Amino acid sequence: MDPRIARTRQSLQQALLALAREESLDAISVADIAARAGVHRSSFYQHYADKETLLADAIDATVDEAAERSLATGLASGAVAPDEQQILRTLEVFLEHASANASLFRRVLGPHGSALATARMRDRIDGIVREGIEHARESGAVPANDVPVDLEVAAVSGAAIAAVGQWLHMRPRPAPTQAAAWIWTLLSTSLIPVHP
């Protein structure tokens, strides 16, 4: 991608997130976003069809940033494969961003949220969960079962998204590190059954 295009898109994403901290998503216009990003309104439409697509890209960028920061930590520590600490750190980075933009994420994950942004977030989480489930099954970390992988992925991903949504509504909201630990506990108990 041309560096100028990438910079403009990043500016628009950051502008939307900054504005969403100040007012509701419905109250933010394309003109507001373009003005905050320092570009013309026509530039917005050269890159995005609408606010929902911009929002989905902004959330994708957040997930990418969390994964990259986690990967950098893992590479620096010499880890070859993601371990529990790396997964926790990825969750923490993502939840730090979600907490800083809580009103926006509550809206996105709520009943009247962005279907596109939620679907993209779900796809990303599905990929991570699928990799974990397949690895756990292949390595023998979990006993073989006849539950289709797609069904297991849907159940675990849905639980993770619901947990993030509930955490964002808690008052007072626990720290992202605490929420990451809770969500990891939920995910790991889903992936690694407790034997009597």
Order of alpha helices (4+ residues) and beta strands (2+ residues): alpha-alpha-alpha-alpha-alpha-alpha-alpha-alpha-alpha
